[in-house]
Amino acid sequence: RSKPGKKFNLAQAQTLFGSDRESVEVAYPGDVIGINNPGDFAIGDTLYTGNQKVAFPGIPSFSPEIFAYIRNPNPSSYKSFTKGIDQLLAEGAVQALRQRNDDGGGPLILAAVGQLQFEVVQARLKGEYNVDSDLEPIGYTLARWAEGGWDAVDKADSDGKLFGIMIVQDRWGRPVLLFRNDWKAAGVAEEEKYLELKPWSKPPMFE
């Protein structure tokens, strides 16, 4: 769940059948419904009623293959740009990474499997939020999550094992290493097993 313990009023729920939409008050197991709560839900969230919590294992995010800084070229549209980016990230249009010590004020790194995802993000920012955006590609081709944690990353870095590798964090502050090629990633994974490198990640479970 992206917002643990939060209550939602599911007003204006709709049934979905092809292009048809119809308001619904009652839904049954197997029904597909649409809920209009922009920004409140993320992929993999679980909704439940009553006092007994319900949760399922998180949906994994697989290793992206292209990376780029995204910037707002017009400071006057800061609020609209930020709103659009936040909404698109919540929808899972792309993944987001930041420099290790960036608490949100630095440039955002977008990560995707293909170029089309970047083009969709820019088109939607322009079409839905009326803001322009600039992309600056970064020369890395794959990501690995270091499940060994930041201590393991610091050890490898201080030992000189991460030369030419970009160290970033995901949306939950967990360490991610960006590599330029498969050969380098495989070598580090084999030689520095304590890093516990994985080509995918799951969102943390909230209590």
Secondary structure by P-SEA (a helix, b strand, c coil): cccccccccccbbbbbcccbbbbbccccccbbbbbccccccccbbbbbcccbbbbccccccccccbbbbbbbccccaaaaaaaaaaaaaaaccbbbbcccccccccbbbbbcccaaaaaaaaaaaaacccbbbbbbbccccccccccccaaaaaaaaaacccccccccccccbbbbbbbccaaaaaaaaaacccccccccccccccc
